Amino acid sequence: MRADGVGLSLSYDKGEANGVWASLSGDQLTGKNVEDNWRVRWMTGYYYKVINQNNRRVTIGLNNMIWHYDKDLSGYSLGQGGYYSPQEYLSFAIPVMWRGAHGKTGRGSWVRLARGRIHAPKPCRVIR
């Protein structure tokens, strides 16, 4: 499987409480024993830093993803050249991240990271 395409990513975060990001990409998909396909993906997000300290950060946000593939090849089994490629995919998520650090980099330092999200994808339809 090979994806050749273009993409544009933007983000805005001045180190204050809020940040946003967006990504748009389009790819032509080709490979051995797989049908040619193309996809477009649009993803955006907003996050709020509940705690924003040098050694500790907690963020909560809202993300969405919209994907479109020309052909849905998801139903193919292993060895037949299939891959997850829904013709329509819409998802909303509420990501939560906690990160903490202690000490300077090197010996005696530690970093902890925890992530979670509430995720609500749009049900996919499979038409055969």
DOLUMFI-486228 format. One line per field, with one value per residue: x, y, z of N, C-alpha, C in turn; residue number from 0. Coordinates in pm, whole numbers, plus 50000, padded with zeros to 5 digits. Layout:
n.x	X / ...
n.y	Y / ...
n.z	Z / ...
ca.x	X / ...
ca.y	Y / ...
ca.z	Z / ...
c.x	X / ...
c.y	Y / ...
c.z	Z / ...
n	NUM / ...
This chain:
n.x	50085 / 50057 / 50060 / 50026 / 50028 / 49898 / 49908 / 49788 / 49857 / 49763 / 49818 / 49754 / 49885 / 49976 / 50092 / 49921 / 49597 / 49429 / 49409 / 49418 / 49383 / 49416 / 49382 / 49414 / 49405 / 49481 / 49499 / 49631 / 49587 / 49771 / 49893 / 50028 / 49824 / 49590 / 49307 / 49316 / 49267 / 49135 / 49157 / 49021 / 49088 / 48976 / 49048 / 48995 / 49055 / 49014 / 49153 / 49167 / 49368 / 49348 / 49510 / 49817 / 50119 / 50481 / 50573 / 50346 / 50047 / 49711 / 49472 / 49169 / 48950 / 48795 / 48754 / 48721 / 48668 / 48654 / 48630 / 48671 / 48658 / 48704 / 48637 / 48498 / 48686 / 48690 / 48567 / 48710 / 48897 / 49194 / 49480 / 49349 / 49384 / 49246 / 49157 / 49091 / 48861 / 48635 / 48358 / 48224 / 48300 / 48255 / 48346 / 48339 / 48515 / 48607 / 48889 / 49103 / 49389 / 49658 / 49963 / 50261 / 50568 / 50884 / 51177 / 51492 / 51585 / 51729 / 51898 / 51695 / 51468 / 51121 / 50843 / 50500 / 50219 / 49887 / 49608 / 49282 / 48957 / 48630 / 48440 / 48254 / 48170 / 48014 / 47777 / 47879 / 47777 / 47747 / 47724 / 47643
n.y	49883 / 50217 / 50564 / 50855 / 51199 / 51523 / 51760 / 51985 / 52143 / 52323 / 52513 / 52678 / 52809 / 52991 / 52936 / 52997 / 52955 / 52834 / 52644 / 52562 / 52343 / 52217 / 51997 / 51903 / 51669 / 51496 / 51197 / 50966 / 50625 / 50335 / 50005 / 49666 / 49395 / 49524 / 49730 / 50045 / 50359 / 50662 / 50918 / 51165 / 51358 / 51540 / 51704 / 51849 / 52041 / 52159 / 52275 / 52313 / 52427 / 52317 / 52298 / 52454 / 52435 / 52436 / 52178 / 52029 / 51947 / 51963 / 51892 / 51946 / 51882 / 51921 / 51729 / 51663 / 51444 / 51397 / 51174 / 51058 / 50806 / 50703 / 50441 / 50183 / 49956 / 49800 / 49557 / 49344 / 49044 / 48932 / 48920 / 48971 / 49230 / 49434 / 49717 / 49942 / 50160 / 50358 / 50491 / 50704 / 50873 / 51000 / 51157 / 51249 / 51359 / 51383 / 51462 / 51399 / 51488 / 51423 / 51527 / 51489 / 51587 / 51538 / 51663 / 51729 / 51667 / 51348 / 51136 / 51037 / 51171 / 51187 / 51121 / 51130 / 51024 / 51040 / 50950 / 50985 / 50943 / 51039 / 50904 / 50932 / 50791 / 50819 / 50581 / 50336 / 50247 / 49948 / 49853 / 49607
n.z	50000 / 49915 / 49971 / 49803 / 49810 / 49906 / 50175 / 50429 / 50726 / 51012 / 51308 / 51621 / 51902 / 52162 / 52401 / 52598 / 52750 / 52554 / 52247 / 51896 / 51611 / 51275 / 50997 / 50661 / 50406 / 50100 / 49918 / 49678 / 49653 / 49607 / 49517 / 49538 / 49440 / 49519 / 49483 / 49316 / 49479 / 49628 / 49881 / 50105 / 50385 / 50662 / 50953 / 51271 / 51570 / 51908 / 52211 / 52568 / 52824 / 53128 / 53354 / 53339 / 53377 / 53410 / 53489 / 53493 / 53328 / 53227 / 52990 / 52807 / 52537 / 52210 / 51931 / 51580 / 51300 / 50954 / 50702 / 50369 / 50132 / 49796 / 49714 / 49907 / 50052 / 50273 / 50336 / 50234 / 50281 / 50462 / 50260 / 50028 / 49963 / 50100 / 50309 / 50582 / 50473 / 50470 / 50288 / 50393 / 50689 / 51003 / 51296 / 51638 / 51920 / 52266 / 52391 / 52672 / 52850 / 53070 / 53200 / 53378 / 53533 / 53696 / 53836 / 53661 / 53318 / 53260 / 53498 / 53771 / 53697 / 53600 / 53392 / 53350 / 53170 / 53077 / 52887 / 52752 / 52601 / 52499 / 52255 / 51959 / 51688 / 51364 / 51261 / 51025 / 50698 / 50524 / 50203 / 49980
ca.x	50000 / 50132 / 49976 / 50093 / 49931 / 49934 / 49838 / 49809 / 49828 / 49773 / 49791 / 49772 / 49900 / 50074 / 50132 / 49817 / 49501 / 49356 / 49480 / 49339 / 49460 / 49338 / 49461 / 49343 / 49495 / 49424 / 49598 / 49604 / 49632 / 49804 / 49972 / 50017 / 49706 / 49489 / 49245 / 49352 / 49166 / 49179 / 49090 / 49031 / 49068 / 48969 / 49046 / 49010 / 49049 / 49028 / 49184 / 49177 / 49462 / 49289 / 49630 / 49923 / 50242 / 50597 / 50586 / 50214 / 49948 / 49587 / 49396 / 49045 / 48925 / 48692 / 48811 / 48634 / 48732 / 48568 / 48708 / 48597 / 48732 / 48628 / 48585 / 48505 / 48750 / 48703 / 48512 / 48800 / 48967 / 49340 / 49533 / 49275 / 49416 / 49153 / 49202 / 48982 / 48844 / 48492 / 48324 / 48188 / 48337 / 48241 / 48376 / 48359 / 48580 / 48644 / 49012 / 49152 / 49528 / 49729 / 50106 / 50334 / 50711 / 50955 / 51322 / 51544 / 51606 / 51842 / 51871 / 51609 / 51351 / 51013 / 50732 / 50381 / 50124 / 49762 / 49515 / 49155 / 48865 / 48495 / 48443 / 48122 / 48173 / 47889 / 47772 / 47912 / 47688 / 47813 / 47629 / 47704
ca.y	50000 / 50342 / 50684 / 50974 / 51308 / 51653 / 51792 / 52115 / 52142 / 52453 / 52511 / 52805 / 52793 / 53088 / 52899 / 53039 / 52851 / 52773 / 52613 / 52499 / 52283 / 52164 / 51924 / 51862 / 51593 / 51416 / 51098 / 50858 / 50500 / 50230 / 49896 / 49535 / 49315 / 49608 / 49822 / 50185 / 50433 / 50792 / 50959 / 51301 / 51359 / 51671 / 51686 / 51975 / 52026 / 52270 / 52226 / 52409 / 52382 / 52335 / 52327 / 52482 / 52466 / 52374 / 52036 / 51965 / 52001 / 51889 / 51955 / 51885 / 51943 / 51869 / 51697 / 51595 / 51390 / 51363 / 51101 / 51006 / 50723 / 50682 / 50304 / 50117 / 49825 / 49747 / 49423 / 49241 / 48971 / 48933 / 48859 / 49019 / 49370 / 49527 / 49799 / 50025 / 50271 / 50390 / 50601 / 50814 / 50854 / 51122 / 51125 / 51356 / 51305 / 51476 / 51409 / 51450 / 51446 / 51466 / 51503 / 51540 / 51560 / 51571 / 51664 / 51770 / 51551 / 51266 / 51047 / 51087 / 51243 / 51101 / 51184 / 51045 / 51071 / 50963 / 51003 / 50917 / 51021 / 50994 / 50899 / 50900 / 50789 / 50797 / 50443 / 50316 / 50158 / 49861 / 49816 / 49509
ca.z	50000 / 49908 / 49966 / 49750 / 49815 / 49962 / 50299 / 50490 / 50869 / 51078 / 51452 / 51688 / 52047 / 52210 / 52536 / 52692 / 52789 / 52443 / 52124 / 51790 / 51503 / 51164 / 50898 / 50541 / 50318 / 49992 / 49877 / 49583 / 49716 / 49511 / 49573 / 49475 / 49477 / 49582 / 49389 / 49336 / 49553 / 49676 / 50004 / 50155 / 50530 / 50726 / 51099 / 51343 / 51715 / 52002 / 52345 / 52676 / 52926 / 53260 / 53432 / 53242 / 53449 / 53347 / 53522 / 53501 / 53233 / 53204 / 52882 / 52760 / 52407 / 52120 / 51800 / 51485 / 51181 / 50841 / 50602 / 50254 / 50036 / 49673 / 49717 / 50038 / 50038 / 50409 / 50349 / 50181 / 50387 / 50456 / 50140 / 49911 / 49939 / 50161 / 50420 / 50633 / 50379 / 50462 / 50198 / 50482 / 50828 / 51080 / 51434 / 51735 / 52040 / 52373 / 52448 / 52800 / 52868 / 53190 / 53192 / 53492 / 53529 / 53818 / 53818 / 53532 / 53230 / 53303 / 53611 / 53877 / 53647 / 53552 / 53320 / 53343 / 53071 / 53071 / 52787 / 52737 / 52520 / 52471 / 52108 / 51903 / 51541 / 51291 / 51214 / 50884 / 50624 / 50427 / 50098 / 49888
c.x	50089 / 50034 / 50062 / 49992 / 49988 / 49854 / 49874 / 49767 / 49852 / 49749 / 49818 / 49771 / 50011 / 50120 / 50031 / 49718 / 49439 / 49447 / 49386 / 49433 / 49364 / 49432 / 49370 / 49442 / 49416 / 49532 / 49544 / 49664 / 49653 / 49882 / 49955 / 49894 / 49601 / 49435 / 49288 / 49234 / 49219 / 49098 / 49113 / 49002 / 49076 / 48956 / 49069 / 49003 / 49067 / 49064 / 49199 / 49269 / 49405 / 49398 / 49743 / 50048 / 50358 / 50605 / 50454 / 50118 / 49830 / 49511 / 49269 / 49011 / 48806 / 48756 / 48703 / 48715 / 48625 / 48658 / 48616 / 48694 / 48643 / 48562 / 48601 / 48559 / 48765 / 48659 / 48600 / 48871 / 49117 / 49387 / 49462 / 49297 / 49319 / 49216 / 49084 / 48970 / 48696 / 48466 / 48283 / 48234 / 48331 / 48259 / 48390 / 48419 / 48607 / 48770 / 49048 / 49294 / 49583 / 49875 / 50171 / 50480 / 50772 / 51104 / 51361 / 51564 / 51731 / 51802 / 51784 / 51488 / 51244 / 50909 / 50618 / 50284 / 50003 / 49670 / 49388 / 49066 / 48728 / 48479 / 48307 / 48129 / 48033 / 47888 / 47800 / 47811 / 47771 / 47708 / 47700 / 47606
c.y	50123 / 50458 / 50800 / 51087 / 51436 / 51676 / 51930 / 52104 / 52281 / 52434 / 52650 / 52781 / 52887 / 53058 / 52940 / 52925 / 52775 / 52744 / 52547 / 52440 / 52234 / 52097 / 51881 / 51788 / 51518 / 51324 / 51006 / 50732 / 50394 / 50121 / 49768 / 49463 / 49396 / 49705 / 49966 / 50259 / 50573 / 50830 / 51108 / 51294 / 51502 / 51647 / 51822 / 51948 / 52157 / 52209 / 52342 / 52350 / 52416 / 52370 / 52343 / 52530 / 52394 / 52224 / 51961 / 52030 / 51906 / 51964 / 51876 / 51955 / 51884 / 51851 / 51641 / 51550 / 51362 / 51299 / 51060 / 50928 / 50704 / 50545 / 50247 / 49976 / 49756 / 49602 / 49312 / 49172 / 48976 / 48859 / 48903 / 49168 / 49470 / 49604 / 49887 / 50149 / 50307 / 50503 / 50724 / 50780 / 50990 / 51087 / 51253 / 51292 / 51418 / 51420 / 51478 / 51398 / 51504 / 51431 / 51565 / 51502 / 51602 / 51566 / 51715 / 51647 / 51477 / 51178 / 51115 / 51165 / 51142 / 51185 / 51084 / 51109 / 50981 / 51031 / 50922 / 51002 / 50956 / 51010 / 50858 / 50903 / 50769 / 50652 / 50435 / 50221 / 50076 / 49816 / 49723 / 49475
c.z	50000 / 49896 / 49917 / 49749 / 49869 / 50089 / 50348 / 50636 / 50926 / 51227 / 51509 / 51838 / 52091 / 52353 / 52641 / 52712 / 52673 / 52325 / 52024 / 51686 / 51395 / 51065 / 50784 / 50452 / 50212 / 49939 / 49769 / 49644 / 49608 / 49581 / 49496 / 49528 / 49552 / 49476 / 49419 / 49399 / 49580 / 49799 / 50029 / 50304 / 50582 / 50875 / 51164 / 51493 / 51788 / 52136 / 52442 / 52782 / 53063 / 53360 / 53331 / 53316 / 53381 / 53370 / 53527 / 53403 / 53225 / 53096 / 52855 / 52628 / 52335 / 51983 / 51709 / 51364 / 51077 / 50737 / 50488 / 50165 / 49914 / 49674 / 49857 / 50017 / 50173 / 50421 / 50296 / 50296 / 50363 / 50332 / 50013 / 49886 / 49997 / 50276 / 50462 / 50546 / 50365 / 50363 / 50277 / 50622 / 50896 / 51226 / 51515 / 51859 / 52139 / 52438 / 52580 / 52817 / 52997 / 53172 / 53314 / 53482 / 53661 / 53789 / 53681 / 53446 / 53274 / 53419 / 53716 / 53828 / 53604 / 53482 / 53318 / 53246 / 53074 / 52971 / 52787 / 52649 / 52519 / 52321 / 52056 / 51750 / 51484 / 51245 / 51065 / 50822 / 50528 / 50328 / 50002 / 49780
n	0 / 1 / 2 / 3 / 4 / 5 / 6 / 7 / 8 / 9 / 10 / 11 / 12 / 13 / 14 / 15 / 16 / 17 / 18 / 19 / 20 / 21 / 22 / 23 / 24 / 25 / 26 / 27 / 28 / 29 / 30 / 31 / 32 / 33 / 34 / 35 / 36 / 37 / 38 / 39 / 40 / 41 / 42 / 43 / 44 / 45 / 46 / 47 / 48 / 49 / 50 / 51 / 52 / 53 / 54 / 55 / 56 / 57 / 58 / 59 / 60 / 61 / 62 / 63 / 64 / 65 / 66 / 67 / 68 / 69 / 70 / 71 / 72 / 73 / 74 / 75 / 76 / 77 / 78 / 79 / 80 / 81 / 82 / 83 / 84 / 85 / 86 / 87 / 88 / 89 / 90 / 91 / 92 / 93 / 94 / 95 / 96 / 97 / 98 / 99 / 100 / 101 / 102 / 103 / 104 / 105 / 106 / 107 / 108 / 109 / 110 / 111 / 112 / 113 / 114 / 115 / 116 / 117 / 118 / 119 / 120 / 121 / 122 / 123 / 124 / 125 / 126 / 127
